Protein backbone atom coordinates (compact mmCIF):
# COMPACT_ATOMS: atom_id res chain seq x y z
CA UNK A 1 0.00 0.00 0.00
CA UNK A 2 2.80 2.45 0.86
CA UNK A 3 4.55 1.58 -2.39
CA UNK A 4 1.38 2.33 -4.32
CA UNK A 5 1.00 5.74 -2.61
CA UNK A 6 4.63 6.60 -3.39
CA UNK A 7 4.15 5.58 -7.02
CA UNK A 8 0.97 7.69 -7.32
CA UNK A 9 2.74 10.68 -5.75
CA UNK A 10 5.70 10.30 -8.09
CA UNK A 11 3.39 10.06 -11.10
CA UNK A 12 1.44 13.13 -9.97
CA UNK A 13 4.67 15.04 -9.45
CA UNK A 14 5.86 13.98 -12.91
CA UNK A 15 2.57 15.14 -14.45
CA UNK A 16 2.79 18.47 -12.61
CA UNK A 17 6.36 19.09 -13.78
CA UNK A 18 5.34 18.20 -17.34
CA UNK A 19 2.48 20.72 -17.19
CA UNK A 20 4.78 23.43 -15.79
CA UNK A 21 7.26 22.72 -18.57
CA UNK A 22 4.54 23.00 -21.23
CA UNK A 23 3.33 26.31 -19.77
CA UNK A 24 6.89 27.64 -19.83
CA UNK A 25 7.32 26.54 -23.44
CA UNK A 26 4.07 28.25 -24.47
CA UNK A 27 5.26 31.49 -22.85
CA UNK A 28 8.56 31.28 -24.75
CA UNK A 29 6.67 30.63 -28.00
CA UNK A 30 4.39 33.64 -27.39
CA UNK A 31 7.36 35.89 -26.60
CA UNK A 32 9.15 34.70 -29.75
CA UNK A 33 6.06 35.45 -31.86
CA UNK A 34 5.69 38.92 -30.33
CA UNK A 35 9.35 39.75 -30.97
CA UNK A 36 9.10 38.54 -34.56
CA UNK A 37 5.97 40.64 -35.12
CA UNK A 38 7.59 43.74 -33.65
CA UNK A 39 10.69 43.19 -35.78
CA UNK A 40 8.55 42.83 -38.89
CA UNK A 41 6.69 46.06 -38.12
CA UNK A 42 9.78 48.15 -37.35
CA UNK A 43 11.31 47.74 -40.81
CA UNK A 44 8.49 49.36 -42.80
CA UNK A 45 7.97 52.04 -40.13
CA UNK A 46 11.66 52.94 -40.30
CA UNK A 47 11.49 53.29 -44.08
CA UNK A 48 8.35 55.40 -43.84
CA UNK A 49 9.96 57.66 -41.23
CA UNK A 50 13.05 58.06 -43.39
CA UNK A 51 10.92 58.91 -46.44
CA UNK A 52 8.93 61.41 -44.39
CA UNK A 53 12.08 63.14 -43.14
CA UNK A 54 13.39 63.33 -46.71
CA UNK A 55 10.12 64.83 -47.94
CA UNK A 56 10.09 67.40 -45.13
CA UNK A 57 13.68 68.38 -45.94
CA UNK A 58 12.84 68.76 -49.65
CA UNK A 59 9.79 70.87 -48.85
CA UNK A 60 11.80 73.10 -46.51
CA UNK A 61 14.49 73.53 -49.18
CA UNK A 62 11.90 74.49 -51.79
CA UNK A 63 10.28 76.96 -49.39
CA UNK A 64 13.64 78.61 -48.65
CA UNK A 65 14.42 78.79 -52.38
CA UNK A 66 11.04 80.41 -52.98
CA UNK A 67 11.66 83.01 -50.29
CA UNK A 68 15.17 83.72 -51.58
CA UNK A 69 13.94 84.15 -55.16
CA UNK A 70 11.15 86.48 -53.99
CA UNK A 71 13.57 88.62 -51.97
CA UNK A 72 16.36 88.69 -54.56
CA UNK A 73 16.12 91.84 -56.73
CA UNK A 74 15.29 91.24 -60.39
CA UNK A 75 17.67 92.53 -63.08
DSSP file (Angstrom, degrees, kcal/mol; ACC not computed):
  #  RESIDUE AA STRUCTURE BP1 BP2  ACC     N-H-->O    O-->H-N    N-H-->O    O-->H-N    TCO  KAPPA ALPHA  PHI   PSI    X-CA   Y-CA   Z-CA
    1    1 A X     >        0   0    0      0, 0.0     4,-1.9     0, 0.0     5,-0.1   0.000 360.0 360.0 360.0 -43.2    0.0    0.0    0.0
    2    2 A X  H  >  +     0   0    0      1,-0.2     4,-2.3     2,-0.2     5,-0.2   0.878 360.0  53.1 -65.2 -37.1    2.8    2.4    0.9
    3    3 A X  H  > S+     0   0    0      1,-0.2     4,-2.3     2,-0.2    -1,-0.2   0.896 107.9  50.7 -64.3 -39.9    4.5    1.6   -2.4
    4    4 A X  H  > S+     0   0    0      2,-0.2     4,-2.4     1,-0.2    -2,-0.2   0.892 109.9  49.5 -65.8 -40.1    1.4    2.3   -4.3
    5    5 A X  H  X S+     0   0    0     -4,-1.9     4,-2.5     2,-0.2    -2,-0.2   0.905 111.5  49.2 -64.5 -42.8    1.0    5.7   -2.6
    6    6 A X  H  X S+     0   0    0     -4,-2.3     4,-2.6     2,-0.2    -2,-0.2   0.902 111.5  49.4 -64.0 -41.1    4.6    6.6   -3.4
    7    7 A X  H  X S+     0   0    0     -4,-2.3     4,-2.4     2,-0.2    -2,-0.2   0.912 111.6  48.4 -64.9 -42.8    4.1    5.6   -7.0
    8    8 A X  H  X S+     0   0    0     -4,-2.4     4,-2.5     2,-0.2    -2,-0.2   0.902 112.5  49.0 -64.0 -40.7    1.0    7.7   -7.3
    9    9 A X  H  X S+     0   0    0     -4,-2.5     4,-2.7     2,-0.2    -2,-0.2   0.927 111.7  48.8 -64.4 -44.4    2.7   10.7   -5.7
   10   10 A X  H  X S+     0   0    0     -4,-2.6     4,-2.3     1,-0.2    -2,-0.2   0.899 112.4  48.3 -62.9 -40.9    5.7   10.3   -8.1
   11   11 A X  H  X S+     0   0    0     -4,-2.4     4,-2.6     2,-0.2    -1,-0.2   0.910 112.2  48.8 -65.6 -42.1    3.4   10.1  -11.1
   12   12 A X  H  X S+     0   0    0     -4,-2.5     4,-2.4     2,-0.2    -2,-0.2   0.906 111.8  49.2 -63.6 -41.6    1.4   13.1  -10.0
   13   13 A X  H  X S+     0   0    0     -4,-2.7     4,-2.5     2,-0.2    -2,-0.2   0.899 110.9  50.4 -64.6 -40.6    4.7   15.0   -9.4
   14   14 A X  H  X S+     0   0    0     -4,-2.3     4,-2.2     2,-0.2    -2,-0.2   0.925 111.2  48.4 -61.2 -45.5    5.9   14.0  -12.9
   15   15 A X  H  X S+     0   0    0     -4,-2.6     4,-2.2     2,-0.2    -2,-0.2   0.901 111.3  50.5 -62.7 -41.1    2.6   15.1  -14.4
   16   16 A X  H  X S+     0   0    0     -4,-2.4     4,-2.5     2,-0.2    -2,-0.2   0.923 110.9  47.8 -63.5 -45.1    2.8   18.5  -12.6
   17   17 A X  H  X S+     0   0    0     -4,-2.5     4,-2.3     1,-0.2    -1,-0.2   0.871 110.6  52.7 -65.3 -36.2    6.4   19.1  -13.8
   18   18 A X  H  X S+     0   0    0     -4,-2.2     4,-2.1     2,-0.2    -1,-0.2   0.910 110.1  48.0 -63.7 -41.9    5.3   18.2  -17.3
   19   19 A X  H  X S+     0   0    0     -4,-2.2     4,-2.4     2,-0.2    -2,-0.2   0.909 111.3  50.0 -65.5 -42.3    2.5   20.7  -17.2
   20   20 A X  H  X S+     0   0    0     -4,-2.5     4,-2.3     1,-0.2    -2,-0.2   0.907 110.6  50.7 -62.7 -41.4    4.8   23.4  -15.8
   21   21 A X  H  X S+     0   0    0     -4,-2.3     4,-2.2     2,-0.2    -1,-0.2   0.896 110.0  49.4 -62.4 -41.2    7.3   22.7  -18.6
   22   22 A X  H  X S+     0   0    0     -4,-2.1     4,-2.2     2,-0.2    -2,-0.2   0.899 110.2  50.8 -66.5 -39.9    4.5   23.0  -21.2
   23   23 A X  H  X S+     0   0    0     -4,-2.4     4,-2.1     1,-0.2    -2,-0.2   0.920 110.7  49.4 -62.8 -43.3    3.3   26.3  -19.8
   24   24 A X  H  X S+     0   0    0     -4,-2.3     4,-2.0     1,-0.2    -2,-0.2   0.897 110.4  50.3 -61.6 -40.9    6.9   27.6  -19.8
   25   25 A X  H  X S+     0   0    0     -4,-2.2     4,-2.4     2,-0.2    -1,-0.2   0.887 108.4  52.1 -66.1 -38.9    7.3   26.5  -23.4
   26   26 A X  H  X S+     0   0    0     -4,-2.2     4,-2.5     2,-0.2    -1,-0.2   0.906 108.8  51.1 -63.7 -41.2    4.1   28.2  -24.5
   27   27 A X  H  X S+     0   0    0     -4,-2.1     4,-2.5     2,-0.2    -2,-0.2   0.909 110.5  48.6 -62.7 -41.7    5.3   31.5  -22.8
   28   28 A X  H  X S+     0   0    0     -4,-2.0     4,-2.4     2,-0.2    -2,-0.2   0.904 111.4  50.4 -64.1 -41.3    8.6   31.3  -24.7
   29   29 A X  H  X S+     0   0    0     -4,-2.4     4,-2.3     2,-0.2    -2,-0.2   0.908 111.2  48.4 -63.5 -42.0    6.7   30.6  -28.0
   30   30 A X  H  X S+     0   0    0     -4,-2.5     4,-2.5     2,-0.2    -2,-0.2   0.932 112.0  48.9 -63.9 -45.5    4.4   33.6  -27.4
   31   31 A X  H  X S+     0   0    0     -4,-2.5     4,-2.6     1,-0.2    -2,-0.2   0.905 110.7  50.9 -61.6 -41.7    7.4   35.9  -26.6
   32   32 A X  H  X S+     0   0    0     -4,-2.4     4,-2.3     1,-0.2    -1,-0.2   0.912 110.8  48.7 -61.4 -43.5    9.1   34.7  -29.7
   33   33 A X  H  X S+     0   0    0     -4,-2.3     4,-2.3     2,-0.2    -2,-0.2   0.907 111.4  49.7 -63.9 -42.0    6.1   35.4  -31.9
   34   34 A X  H  X S+     0   0    0     -4,-2.5     4,-2.7     2,-0.2     5,-0.2   0.933 111.5  48.4 -63.1 -46.0    5.7   38.9  -30.3
   35   35 A X  H  X S+     0   0    0     -4,-2.6     4,-2.5     1,-0.2    -1,-0.2   0.892 111.6  49.8 -63.2 -39.4    9.3   39.8  -31.0
   36   36 A X  H  X S+     0   0    0     -4,-2.3     4,-2.1     2,-0.2    -1,-0.2   0.903 111.6  48.9 -64.6 -40.4    9.1   38.5  -34.6
   37   37 A X  H  X S+     0   0    0     -4,-2.3     4,-1.7     2,-0.2    -2,-0.2   0.916 111.9  48.1 -65.6 -43.0    6.0   40.6  -35.1
   38   38 A X  H  X S+     0   0    0     -4,-2.7     4,-2.1     1,-0.2    -2,-0.2   0.926 111.6  50.4 -63.4 -43.9    7.6   43.7  -33.6
   39   39 A X  H  X S+     0   0    0     -4,-2.5     4,-1.2     1,-0.2    -1,-0.2   0.881 109.9  50.5 -61.4 -38.4   10.7   43.2  -35.8
   40   40 A X  H  X S+     0   0    0     -4,-2.1     4,-0.8     1,-0.2    -1,-0.2   0.825 112.5  47.0 -68.8 -31.1    8.5   42.8  -38.9
   41   41 A X  H  X S+     0   0    0     -4,-1.7     4,-1.6     1,-0.2    -2,-0.2   0.816 103.9  60.9 -80.5 -30.7    6.7   46.1  -38.1
   42   42 A X  H  X S+     0   0    0     -4,-2.1     4,-2.7     1,-0.2     5,-0.2   0.878  96.4  60.7 -67.2 -37.9    9.8   48.2  -37.3
   43   43 A X  H  X S+     0   0    0     -4,-1.2     4,-2.0     1,-0.2    -1,-0.2   0.955 109.0  39.0 -56.1 -57.7   11.3   47.7  -40.8
   44   44 A X  H  X S+     0   0    0     -4,-0.8     4,-2.5     1,-0.2    -1,-0.2   0.874 115.7  53.4 -63.4 -35.8    8.5   49.4  -42.8
   45   45 A X  H  X S+     0   0    0     -4,-1.6     4,-2.5     2,-0.2    -1,-0.2   0.894 107.7  51.3 -66.2 -37.5    8.0   52.0  -40.1
   46   46 A X  H  X S+     0   0    0     -4,-2.7     4,-2.3     2,-0.2    -1,-0.2   0.910 111.1  47.5 -63.7 -42.2   11.7   52.9  -40.3
   47   47 A X  H  X S+     0   0    0     -4,-2.0     4,-2.6    -5,-0.2    -2,-0.2   0.916 112.3  49.7 -65.1 -42.5   11.5   53.3  -44.1
   48   48 A X  H  X S+     0   0    0     -4,-2.5     4,-2.5     2,-0.2    -2,-0.2   0.911 111.1  49.1 -62.8 -42.4    8.4   55.4  -43.8
   49   49 A X  H  X S+     0   0    0     -4,-2.5     4,-2.4     2,-0.2    -1,-0.2   0.910 111.5  49.4 -63.7 -41.7   10.0   57.7  -41.2
   50   50 A X  H  X S+     0   0    0     -4,-2.3     4,-2.2     2,-0.2    -2,-0.2   0.920 111.9  48.3 -63.1 -44.0   13.1   58.1  -43.4
   51   51 A X  H  X S+     0   0    0     -4,-2.6     4,-2.5     1,-0.2    -2,-0.2   0.905 111.1  51.3 -62.4 -41.1   10.9   58.9  -46.4
   52   52 A X  H  X S+     0   0    0     -4,-2.5     4,-2.5     2,-0.2    -2,-0.2   0.920 109.3  49.2 -63.3 -44.1    8.9   61.4  -44.4
   53   53 A X  H  X S+     0   0    0     -4,-2.4     4,-2.4     1,-0.2    -1,-0.2   0.910 111.5  50.3 -62.2 -42.1   12.1   63.1  -43.1
   54   54 A X  H  X S+     0   0    0     -4,-2.2     4,-2.3     2,-0.2    -2,-0.2   0.908 111.0  48.5 -61.6 -42.7   13.4   63.3  -46.7
   55   55 A X  H  X S+     0   0    0     -4,-2.5     4,-2.4     2,-0.2    -2,-0.2   0.900 111.0  50.0 -66.0 -40.5   10.1   64.8  -47.9
   56   56 A X  H  X S+     0   0    0     -4,-2.5     4,-2.5     2,-0.2    -2,-0.2   0.915 111.0  49.8 -63.4 -42.5   10.1   67.4  -45.1
   57   57 A X  H  X S+     0   0    0     -4,-2.4     4,-2.3     2,-0.2    -2,-0.2   0.912 111.4  48.4 -63.4 -42.5   13.7   68.4  -45.9
   58   58 A X  H  X S+     0   0    0     -4,-2.3     4,-2.4     2,-0.2    -2,-0.2   0.911 112.0  49.3 -63.3 -42.4   12.8   68.8  -49.7
   59   59 A X  H  X S+     0   0    0     -4,-2.4     4,-2.3     2,-0.2    -2,-0.2   0.915 111.2  49.1 -63.8 -43.2    9.8   70.9  -48.8
   60   60 A X  H  X S+     0   0    0     -4,-2.5     4,-2.5     2,-0.2    -1,-0.2   0.905 111.0  50.5 -63.3 -41.1   11.8   73.1  -46.5
   61   61 A X  H  X S+     0   0    0     -4,-2.3     4,-2.5     1,-0.2    -2,-0.2   0.921 111.1  48.1 -62.6 -44.3   14.5   73.5  -49.2
   62   62 A X  H  X S+     0   0    0     -4,-2.4     4,-2.1     2,-0.2    -1,-0.2   0.879 111.1  51.2 -64.7 -37.7   11.9   74.5  -51.8
   63   63 A X  H  X S+     0   0    0     -4,-2.3     4,-2.3     2,-0.2    -2,-0.2   0.921 110.9  47.7 -65.7 -43.1   10.3   77.0  -49.4
   64   64 A X  H  X S+     0   0    0     -4,-2.5     4,-2.7     1,-0.2    -2,-0.2   0.915 111.5  50.8 -64.0 -41.9   13.6   78.6  -48.6
   65   65 A X  H  X S+     0   0    0     -4,-2.5     4,-2.4     1,-0.2    -1,-0.2   0.882 109.7  51.2 -63.1 -37.3   14.4   78.8  -52.4
   66   66 A X  H  X S+     0   0    0     -4,-2.1     4,-1.7     2,-0.2    -1,-0.2   0.910 111.6  46.4 -65.4 -42.6   11.0   80.4  -53.0
   67   67 A X  H  X S+     0   0    0     -4,-2.3     4,-2.0     2,-0.2    -2,-0.2   0.919 112.9  49.9 -65.5 -43.7   11.7   83.0  -50.3
   68   68 A X  H  X S+     0   0    0     -4,-2.7     4,-2.3     1,-0.2    -2,-0.2   0.912 111.4  48.3 -62.6 -42.9   15.2   83.7  -51.6
   69   69 A X  H  < S+     0   0    0     -4,-2.4    -1,-0.2     1,-0.2    -2,-0.2   0.833 111.8  50.2 -69.7 -29.8   13.9   84.1  -55.2
   70   70 A X  H  < S+     0   0    0     -4,-1.7    -1,-0.2    -5,-0.2    -2,-0.2   0.845 115.8  42.0 -73.6 -32.8   11.2   86.5  -54.0
   71   71 A X  H  < S+     0   0    0     -4,-2.0    -2,-0.2    -5,-0.1     2,-0.2   0.800  92.8  95.2 -84.2 -30.0   13.6   88.6  -52.0
   72   72 A X  S  < S-     0   0    0     -4,-2.3     2,-0.0    -5,-0.2    -4,-0.0  -0.426  84.6-113.8 -65.8 129.4   16.4   88.7  -54.6
   73   73 A X        -     0   0    0     -2,-0.2     2,-0.2     1,-0.1    -1,-0.1  -0.355  28.2-123.0 -65.4 143.3   16.1   91.8  -56.7
   74   74 A X              0   0    0      1,-0.1    -1,-0.1    -4,-0.1    -4,-0.0  -0.599 360.0 360.0 -84.6 147.4   15.3   91.2  -60.4
   75   75 A X              0   0    0     -2,-0.2    -1,-0.1     0, 0.0    -2,-0.0   0.425 360.0 360.0 -90.0 360.0   17.7   92.5  -63.1
